[in-house]
Amino acid sequence: MDRIRYRAARILMIFFLTAAGCGSGEAAEPAAAQAMDPEAFEIVSRDFSHSGYADSIAFLLPSG
């Protein structure tokens, strides 16, 4: 189960980095300089516990 969770987290991380323009090292700084308006996004996090383990998941969502 942990293997599936880590694989899913890795896939989501790659998806979000690519969507933000940070998929390639060359585009990381220009994309961050243009797209990082601090008020454009909000972080929503949820914590949950199961079988003695505590997990946390965070989403970067457009505000508004």
PDB file of N, CA, C and O in Angstrom:
ATOM      1  N   MET A   1       0.820  -1.190   0.000  1.00  0.00           N
ATOM      2  CA  MET A   1       0.000   0.000   0.000  1.00  0.00           C
ATOM      3  C   MET A   1       0.867   1.259   0.000  1.00  0.00           C
ATOM      4  O   MET A   1       0.548   2.241  -0.669  1.00  0.00           O
ATOM      5  N   ASP A   2       1.965   1.220   0.756  1.00  0.00           N
ATOM      6  CA  ASP A   2       2.849   2.382   0.781  1.00  0.00           C
ATOM      7  C   ASP A   2       3.459   2.641  -0.587  1.00  0.00           C
ATOM      8  O   ASP A   2       3.625   3.793  -0.987  1.00  0.00           O
ATOM      9  N   ARG A   3       3.792   1.580  -1.303  1.00  0.00           N
ATOM     10  CA  ARG A   3       4.386   1.739  -2.630  1.00  0.00           C
ATOM     11  C   ARG A   3       3.422   2.462  -3.570  1.00  0.00           C
ATOM     12  O   ARG A   3       3.832   3.328  -4.343  1.00  0.00           O
ATOM     13  N   ILE A   4       2.154   2.107  -3.499  1.00  0.00           N
ATOM     14  CA  ILE A   4       1.153   2.758  -4.342  1.00  0.00           C
ATOM     15  C   ILE A   4       1.012   4.225  -3.956  1.00  0.00           C
ATOM     16  O   ILE A   4       0.913   5.094  -4.822  1.00  0.00           O
ATOM     17  N   ARG A   5       1.001   4.498  -2.653  1.00  0.00           N
ATOM     18  CA  ARG A   5       0.863   5.879  -2.183  1.00  0.00           C
ATOM     19  C   ARG A   5       2.041   6.732  -2.632  1.00  0.00           C
ATOM     20  O   ARG A   5       1.848   7.857  -3.093  1.00  0.00           O
ATOM     21  N   TYR A   6       3.265   6.209  -2.504  1.00  0.00           N
ATOM     22  CA  TYR A   6       4.447   6.970  -2.916  1.00  0.00           C
ATOM     23  C   TYR A   6       4.469   7.188  -4.426  1.00  0.00           C
ATOM     24  O   TYR A   6       4.855   8.258  -4.897  1.00  0.00           O
ATOM     25  N   ARG A   7       4.058   6.184  -5.176  1.00  0.00           N
ATOM     26  CA  ARG A   7       4.022   6.319  -6.628  1.00  0.00           C
ATOM     27  C   ARG A   7       2.994   7.363  -7.050  1.00  0.00           C
ATOM     28  O   ARG A   7       3.256   8.171  -7.941  1.00  0.00           O
ATOM     29  N   ALA A   8       1.836   7.349  -6.419  1.00  0.00           N
ATOM     30  CA  ALA A   8       0.804   8.338  -6.729  1.00  0.00           C
ATOM     31  C   ALA A   8       1.273   9.744  -6.361  1.00  0.00           C
ATOM     32  O   ALA A   8       1.029  10.694  -7.105  1.00  0.00           O
ATOM     33  N   ALA A   9       1.943   9.878  -5.222  1.00  0.00           N
ATOM     34  CA  ALA A   9       2.460  11.192  -4.820  1.00  0.00           C
ATOM     35  C   ALA A   9       3.508  11.685  -5.806  1.00  0.00           C
ATOM     36  O   ALA A   9       3.544  12.873  -6.124  1.00  0.00           O
ATOM     37  N   ARG A  10       4.354  10.795  -6.290  1.00  0.00           N
ATOM     38  CA  ARG A  10       5.383  11.173  -7.261  1.00  0.00           C
ATOM     39  C   ARG A  10       4.746  11.622  -8.577  1.00  0.00           C
ATOM     40  O   ARG A  10       5.179  12.608  -9.174  1.00  0.00           O
ATOM     41  N   ILE A  11       3.726  10.904  -9.026  1.00  0.00           N
ATOM     42  CA  ILE A  11       3.046  11.267 -10.268  1.00  0.00           C
ATOM     43  C   ILE A  11       2.376  12.631 -10.126  1.00  0.00           C
ATOM     44  O   ILE A  11       2.457  13.461 -11.032  1.00  0.00           O
ATOM     45  N   LEU A  12       1.714  12.865  -8.989  1.00  0.00           N
ATOM     46  CA  LEU A  12       1.079  14.164  -8.769  1.00  0.00           C
ATOM     47  C   LEU A  12       2.103  15.283  -8.698  1.00  0.00           C
ATOM     48  O   LEU A  12       1.864  16.371  -9.220  1.00  0.00           O
ATOM     49  N   MET A  13       3.242  15.033  -8.059  1.00  0.00           N
ATOM     50  CA  MET A  13       4.280  16.051  -7.962  1.00  0.00           C
ATOM     51  C   MET A  13       4.792  16.422  -9.350  1.00  0.00           C
ATOM     52  O   MET A  13       4.958  17.603  -9.655  1.00  0.00           O
ATOM     53  N   ILE A  14       5.042  15.424 -10.191  1.00  0.00           N
ATOM     54  CA  ILE A  14       5.516  15.687 -11.550  1.00  0.00           C
ATOM     55  C   ILE A  14       4.460  16.456 -12.335  1.00  0.00           C
ATOM     56  O   ILE A  14       4.784  17.384 -13.076  1.00  0.00           O
ATOM     57  N   PHE A  15       3.197  16.069 -12.170  1.00  0.00           N
ATOM     58  CA  PHE A  15       2.116  16.768 -12.866  1.00  0.00           C
ATOM     59  C   PHE A  15       2.055  18.237 -12.470  1.00  0.00           C
ATOM     60  O   PHE A  15       1.968  19.106 -13.337  1.00  0.00           O
ATOM     61  N   PHE A  16       2.099  18.526 -11.168  1.00  0.00           N
ATOM     62  CA  PHE A  16       1.993  19.909 -10.706  1.00  0.00           C
ATOM     63  C   PHE A  16       3.216  20.727 -11.076  1.00  0.00           C
ATOM     64  O   PHE A  16       3.083  21.904 -11.411  1.00  0.00           O
ATOM     65  N   LEU A  17       4.408  20.137 -11.026  1.00  0.00           N
ATOM     66  CA  LEU A  17       5.606  20.875 -11.423  1.00  0.00           C
ATOM     67  C   LEU A  17       5.581  21.190 -12.913  1.00  0.00           C
ATOM     68  O   LEU A  17       5.977  22.279 -13.331  1.00  0.00           O
ATOM     69  N   THR A  18       5.117  20.240 -13.706  1.00  0.00           N
ATOM     70  CA  THR A  18       5.019  20.478 -15.143  1.00  0.00           C
ATOM     71  C   THR A  18       3.971  21.552 -15.433  1.00  0.00           C
ATOM     72  O   THR A  18       4.186  22.420 -16.279  1.00  0.00           O
ATOM     73  N   ALA A  19       2.849  21.493 -14.738  1.00  0.00           N
ATOM     74  CA  ALA A  19       1.793  22.489 -14.941  1.00  0.00           C
ATOM     75  C   ALA A  19       2.249  23.881 -14.523  1.00  0.00           C
ATOM     76  O   ALA A  19       1.797  24.875 -15.092  1.00  0.00           O
ATOM     77  N   ALA A  20       3.136  23.964 -13.539  1.00  0.00           N
ATOM     78  CA  ALA A  20       3.637  25.262 -13.072  1.00  0.00           C
ATOM     79  C   ALA A  20       4.774  25.777 -13.935  1.00  0.00           C
ATOM     80  O   ALA A  20       5.227  26.905 -13.739  1.00  0.00           O
ATOM     81  N   GLY A  21       5.247  24.983 -14.885  1.00  0.00           N
ATOM     82  CA  GLY A  21       6.330  25.422 -15.748  1.00  0.00           C
ATOM     83  C   GLY A  21       7.699  25.092 -15.212  1.00  0.00           C
ATOM     84  O   GLY A  21       8.696  25.617 -15.706  1.00  0.00           O
ATOM     85  N   CYS A  22       7.774  24.236 -14.212  1.00  0.00           N
ATOM     86  CA  CYS A  22       9.057  23.887 -13.607  1.00  0.00           C
ATOM     87  C   CYS A  22       9.519  22.505 -14.045  1.00  0.00           C
ATOM     88  O   CYS A  22      10.394  21.918 -13.408  1.00  0.00           O
ATOM     89  N   GLY A  23       8.954  21.982 -15.106  1.00  0.00           N
ATOM     90  CA  GLY A  23       9.306  20.648 -15.563  1.00  0.00           C
ATOM     91  C   GLY A  23      10.724  20.549 -16.062  1.00  0.00           C
ATOM     92  O   GLY A  23      11.359  19.504 -15.915  1.00  0.00           O
ATOM     93  N   SER A  24      11.238  21.613 -16.651  1.00  0.00           N
ATOM     94  CA  SER A  24      12.620  21.601 -17.112  1.00  0.00           C
ATOM     95  C   SER A  24      13.408  22.629 -16.320  1.00  0.00           C
ATOM     96  O   SER A  24      12.867  23.659 -15.918  1.00  0.00           O
ATOM     97  N   GLY A  25      14.659  22.356 -16.100  1.00  0.00           N
ATOM     98  CA  GLY A  25      15.505  23.249 -15.324  1.00  0.00           C
ATOM     99  C   GLY A  25      15.661  24.613 -15.951  1.00  0.00           C
ATOM    100  O   GLY A  25      15.791  25.610 -15.241  1.00  0.00           O
ATOM    101  N   GLU A  26      15.650  24.676 -17.290  1.00  0.00           N
ATOM    102  CA  GLU A  26      15.824  25.950 -17.983  1.00  0.00           C
ATOM    103  C   GLU A  26      14.635  26.880 -17.758  1.00  0.00           C
ATOM    104  O   GLU A  26      14.804  28.095 -17.666  1.00  0.00           O
ATOM    105  N   ALA A  27      13.446  26.318 -17.672  1.00  0.00           N
ATOM    106  CA  ALA A  27      12.250  27.145 -17.565  1.00  0.00           C
ATOM    107  C   ALA A  27      11.845  27.416 -16.125  1.00  0.00           C
ATOM    108  O   ALA A  27      10.868  28.129 -15.898  1.00  0.00           O
ATOM    109  N   ALA A  28      12.553  26.878 -15.155  1.00  0.00           N
ATOM    110  CA  ALA A  28      12.117  26.983 -13.766  1.00  0.00           C
ATOM    111  C   ALA A  28      12.099  28.426 -13.271  1.00  0.00           C
ATOM    112  O   ALA A  28      11.089  28.868 -12.722  1.00  0.00           O
ATOM    113  N   GLU A  29      13.177  29.162 -13.448  1.00  0.00           N
ATOM    114  CA  GLU A  29      13.228  30.523 -12.917  1.00  0.00           C
ATOM    115  C   GLU A  29      12.312  31.487 -13.665  1.00  0.00           C
ATOM    116  O   GLU A  29      11.571  32.221 -13.010  1.00  0.00           O
ATOM    117  N   PRO A  30      12.319  31.530 -15.009  1.00  0.00           N
ATOM    118  CA  PRO A  30      11.401  32.458 -15.683  1.00  0.00           C
ATOM    119  C   PRO A  30       9.932  32.162 -15.387  1.00  0.00           C
ATOM    120  O   PRO A  30       9.136  33.085 -15.212  1.00  0.00           O
ATOM    121  N   ALA A  31       9.572  30.887 -15.331  1.00  0.00           N
ATOM    122  CA  ALA A  31       8.179  30.539 -15.046  1.00  0.00           C
ATOM    123  C   ALA A  31       7.813  30.956 -13.632  1.00  0.00           C
ATOM    124  O   ALA A  31       6.713  31.455 -13.396  1.00  0.00           O
ATOM    125  N   ALA A  32       8.727  30.756 -12.690  1.00  0.00           N
ATOM    126  CA  ALA A  32       8.450  31.138 -11.308  1.00  0.00           C
ATOM    127  C   ALA A  32       8.335  32.647 -11.181  1.00  0.00           C
ATOM    128  O   ALA A  32       7.494  33.138 -10.428  1.00  0.00           O
ATOM    129  N   ALA A  33       9.157  33.387 -11.896  1.00  0.00           N
ATOM    130  CA  ALA A  33       9.119  34.848 -11.816  1.00  0.00           C
ATOM    131  C   ALA A  33       7.821  35.399 -12.393  1.00  0.00           C
ATOM    132  O   ALA A  33       7.307  36.405 -11.904  1.00  0.00           O
ATOM    133  N   GLN A  34       7.285  34.755 -13.424  1.00  0.00           N
ATOM    134  CA  GLN A  34       6.073  35.257 -14.061  1.00  0.00           C
ATOM    135  C   GLN A  34       4.807  34.777 -13.362  1.00  0.00           C
ATOM    136  O   GLN A  34       3.849  35.540 -13.244  1.00  0.00           O
ATOM    137  N   ALA A  35       4.781  33.544 -12.901  1.00  0.00           N
ATOM    138  CA  ALA A  35       3.537  32.944 -12.444  1.00  0.00           C
ATOM    139  C   ALA A  35       3.337  32.963 -10.938  1.00  0.00           C
ATOM    140  O   ALA A  35       2.253  32.602 -10.480  1.00  0.00           O
ATOM    141  N   MET A  36       4.305  33.356 -10.156  1.00  0.00           N
ATOM    142  CA  MET A  36       4.169  33.251  -8.713  1.00  0.00           C
ATOM    143  C   MET A  36       3.626  34.534  -8.092  1.00  0.00           C
ATOM    144  O   MET A  36       4.367  35.302  -7.478  1.00  0.00           O
ATOM    145  N   ASP A  37       2.355  34.750  -8.254  1.00  0.00           N
ATOM    146  CA  ASP A  37       1.669  35.821  -7.547  1.00  0.00           C
ATOM    147  C   ASP A  37       1.186  35.222  -6.230  1.00  0.00           C
ATOM    148  O   ASP A  37       0.384  34.288  -6.252  1.00  0.00           O
ATOM    149  N   PRO A  38       1.645  35.727  -5.083  1.00  0.00           N
ATOM    150  CA  PRO A  38       1.311  35.089  -3.811  1.00  0.00           C
ATOM    151  C   PRO A  38      -0.186  35.044  -3.520  1.00  0.00           C
ATOM    152  O   PRO A  38      -0.632  34.186  -2.758  1.00  0.00           O
ATOM    153  N   GLU A  39      -0.954  35.928  -4.095  1.00  0.00           N
ATOM    154  CA  GLU A  39      -2.387  35.931  -3.831  1.00  0.00           C
ATOM    155  C   GLU A  39      -3.176  35.135  -4.867  1.00  0.00           C
ATOM    156  O   GLU A  39      -4.398  35.029  -4.757  1.00  0.00           O
ATOM    157  N   ALA A  40      -2.505  34.579  -5.863  1.00  0.00           N
ATOM    158  CA  ALA A  40      -3.201  33.846  -6.917  1.00  0.00           C
ATOM    159  C   ALA A  40      -3.549  32.422  -6.504  1.00  0.00           C
ATOM    160  O   ALA A  40      -4.450  31.812  -7.080  1.00  0.00           O
ATOM    161  N   PHE A  41      -2.844  31.887  -5.511  1.00  0.00           N
ATOM    162  CA  PHE A  41      -3.065  30.508  -5.090  1.00  0.00           C
ATOM    163  C   PHE A  41      -3.235  30.442  -3.584  1.00  0.00           C
ATOM    164  O   PHE A  41      -2.749  31.304  -2.851  1.00  0.00           O
ATOM    165  N   GLU A  42      -3.927  29.418  -3.135  1.00  0.00           N
ATOM    166  CA  GLU A  42      -4.010  29.147  -1.714  1.00  0.00           C
ATOM    167  C   GLU A  42      -3.703  27.673  -1.486  1.00  0.00           C
ATOM    168  O   GLU A  42      -3.995  26.830  -2.334  1.00  0.00           O
ATOM    169  N   ILE A  43      -3.117  27.375  -0.342  1.00  0.00           N
ATOM    170  CA  ILE A  43      -2.768  26.002  -0.001  1.00  0.00           C
ATOM    171  C   ILE A  43      -3.829  25.470   0.949  1.00  0.00           C
ATOM    172  O   ILE A  43      -4.089  26.056   2.000  1.00  0.00           O
ATOM    173  N   VAL A  44      -4.432  24.364   0.571  1.00  0.00           N
ATOM    174  CA  VAL A  44      -5.421  23.701   1.402  1.00  0.00           C
ATOM    175  C   VAL A  44      -4.816  22.376   1.820  1.00  0.00           C
ATOM    176  O   VAL A  44      -4.460  21.562   0.968  1.00  0.00           O
ATOM    177  N   SER A  45      -4.695  22.148   3.124  1.00  0.00           N
ATOM    178  CA  SER A  45      -4.091  20.897   3.583  1.00  0.00           C
ATOM    179  C   SER A  45      -5.079  20.136   4.453  1.00  0.00           C
ATOM    180  O   SER A  45      -5.909  20.722   5.148  1.00  0.00           O
ATOM    181  N   ARG A  46      -4.968  18.835   4.397  1.00  0.00           N
ATOM    182  CA  ARG A  46      -5.804  17.949   5.198  1.00  0.00           C
ATOM    183  C   ARG A  46      -4.900  16.917   5.860  1.00  0.00           C
ATOM    184  O   ARG A  46      -4.009  16.356   5.222  1.00  0.00           O
ATOM    185  N   ASP A  47      -5.138  16.676   7.129  1.00  0.00           N
ATOM    186  CA  ASP A  47      -4.409  15.653   7.869  1.00  0.00           C
ATOM    187  C   ASP A  47      -5.365  14.509   8.173  1.00  0.00           C
ATOM    188  O   ASP A  47      -6.534  14.731   8.489  1.00  0.00           O
ATOM    189  N   PHE A  48      -4.863  13.292   8.076  1.00  0.00           N
ATOM    190  CA  PHE A  48      -5.677  12.146   8.426  1.00  0.00           C
ATOM    191  C   PHE A  48      -4.780  11.070   9.011  1.00  0.00           C
ATOM    192  O   PHE A  48      -3.575  11.045   8.759  1.00  0.00           O
ATOM    193  N   SER A  49      -5.374  10.186   9.789  1.00  0.00           N
ATOM    194  CA  SER A  49      -4.615   9.150  10.478  1.00  0.00           C
ATOM    195  C   SER A  49      -5.255   7.797  10.194  1.00  0.00           C
ATOM    196  O   SER A  49      -6.479   7.673  10.137  1.00  0.00           O
ATOM    197  N   HIS A  50      -4.409   6.789  10.018  1.00  0.00           N
ATOM    198  CA  HIS A  50      -4.899   5.432   9.814  1.00  0.00           C
ATOM    199  C   HIS A  50      -3.827   4.449  10.249  1.00  0.00           C
ATOM    200  O   HIS A  50      -2.646   4.669   9.980  1.00  0.00           O
ATOM    201  N   SER A  51      -4.200   3.410  10.892  1.00  0.00           N
ATOM    202  CA  SER A  51      -3.303   2.327  11.315  1.00  0.00           C
ATOM    203  C   SER A  51      -2.074   2.844  12.059  1.00  0.00           C
ATOM    204  O   SER A  51      -0.984   2.292  11.907  1.00  0.00           O
ATOM    205  N   GLY A  52      -2.235   3.881  12.849  1.00  0.00           N
ATOM    206  CA  GLY A  52      -1.125   4.406  13.622  1.00  0.00           C
ATOM    207  C   GLY A  52      -0.225   5.364  12.873  1.00  0.00           C
ATOM    208  O   GLY A  52       0.729   5.882  13.454  1.00  0.00           O
ATOM    209  N   TYR A  53      -0.497   5.618  11.597  1.00  0.00           N
ATOM    210  CA  TYR A  53       0.307   6.547  10.805  1.00  0.00           C
ATOM    211  C   TYR A  53      -0.488   7.831  10.579  1.00  0.00           C
ATOM    212  O   TYR A  53      -1.704   7.790  10.392  1.00  0.00           O
ATOM    213  N   ALA A  54       0.186   8.940  10.595  1.00  0.00           N
ATOM    214  CA  ALA A  54      -0.462  10.221  10.294  1.00  0.00           C
ATOM    215  C   ALA A  54       0.041  10.699   8.942  1.00  0.00           C
ATOM    216  O   ALA A  54       1.248  10.761   8.711  1.00  0.00           O
ATOM    217  N   ASP A  55      -0.856  11.028   8.073  1.00  0.00           N
ATOM    218  CA  ASP A  55      -0.512  11.517   6.741  1.00  0.00           C
ATOM    219  C   ASP A  55      -1.078  12.916   6.569  1.00  0.00           C
ATOM    220  O   ASP A  55      -2.063  13.290   7.206  1.00  0.00           O
ATOM    221  N   SER A  56      -0.457  13.658   5.723  1.00  0.00           N
ATOM    222  CA  SER A  56      -0.934  14.997   5.405  1.00  0.00           C
ATOM    223  C   SER A  56      -0.858  15.166   3.897  1.00  0.00           C
ATOM    224  O   SER A  56       0.093  14.716   3.257  1.00  0.00           O
ATOM    225  N   ILE A  57      -1.854  15.809   3.343  1.00  0.00           N
ATOM    226  CA  ILE A  57      -1.856  16.074   1.915  1.00  0.00           C
ATOM    227  C   ILE A  57      -2.210  17.548   1.726  1.00  0.00           C
ATOM    228  O   ILE A  57      -3.076  18.083   2.419  1.00  0.00           O
ATOM    229  N   ALA A  58      -1.545  18.182   0.801  1.00  0.00           N
ATOM    230  CA  ALA A  58      -1.790  19.604   0.554  1.00  0.00           C
ATOM    231  C   ALA A  58      -2.098  19.807  -0.919  1.00  0.00           C
ATOM    232  O   ALA A  58      -1.536  19.138  -1.786  1.00  0.00           O
ATOM    233  N   PHE A  59      -2.989  20.732  -1.185  1.00  0.00           N
ATOM    234  CA  PHE A  59      -3.372  21.072  -2.544  1.00  0.00           C
ATOM    235  C   PHE A  59      -3.078  22.542  -2.785  1.00  0.00           C
ATOM    236  O   PHE A  59      -3.341  23.380  -1.922  1.00  0.00           O
ATOM    237  N   LEU A  60      -2.546  22.853  -3.925  1.00  0.00           N
ATOM    238  CA  LEU A  60      -2.320  24.233  -4.338  1.00  0.00           C
ATOM    239  C   LEU A  60      -3.445  24.589  -5.298  1.00  0.00           C
ATOM    240  O   LEU A  60      -3.464  24.138  -6.444  1.00  0.00           O
ATOM    241  N   LEU A  61      -4.379  25.397  -4.824  1.00  0.00           N
ATOM    242  CA  LEU A  61      -5.580  25.699  -5.595  1.00  0.00           C
ATOM    243  C   LEU A  61      -5.622  27.172  -5.976  1.00  0.00           C
ATOM    244  O   LEU A  61      -5.128  28.015  -5.228  1.00  0.00           O
ATOM    245  N   PRO A  62      -6.202  27.493  -7.122  1.00  0.00           N
ATOM    246  CA  PRO A  62      -6.376  28.902  -7.474  1.00  0.00           C
ATOM    247  C   PRO A  62      -7.323  29.559  -6.475  1.00  0.00           C
ATOM    248  O   PRO A  62      -8.351  28.980  -6.123  1.00  0.00           O
ATOM    249  N   SER A  63      -6.990  30.741  -6.025  1.00  0.00           N
ATOM    250  CA  SER A  63      -7.878  31.426  -5.087  1.00  0.00           C
ATOM    251  C   SER A  63      -8.990  32.120  -5.859  1.00  0.00           C
ATOM    252  O   SER A  63      -8.842  32.490  -7.024  1.00  0.00           O
ATOM    253  N   GLY A  64     -10.091  32.278  -5.172  1.00  0.00           N
ATOM    254  CA  GLY A  64     -11.189  32.988  -5.817  1.00  0.00           C
ATOM    255  C   GLY A  64     -12.457  32.227  -5.874  1.00  0.00           C
ATOM    256  O   GLY A  64     -13.454  32.726  -6.396  1.00  0.00           O
TER     257      GLY A  64
END
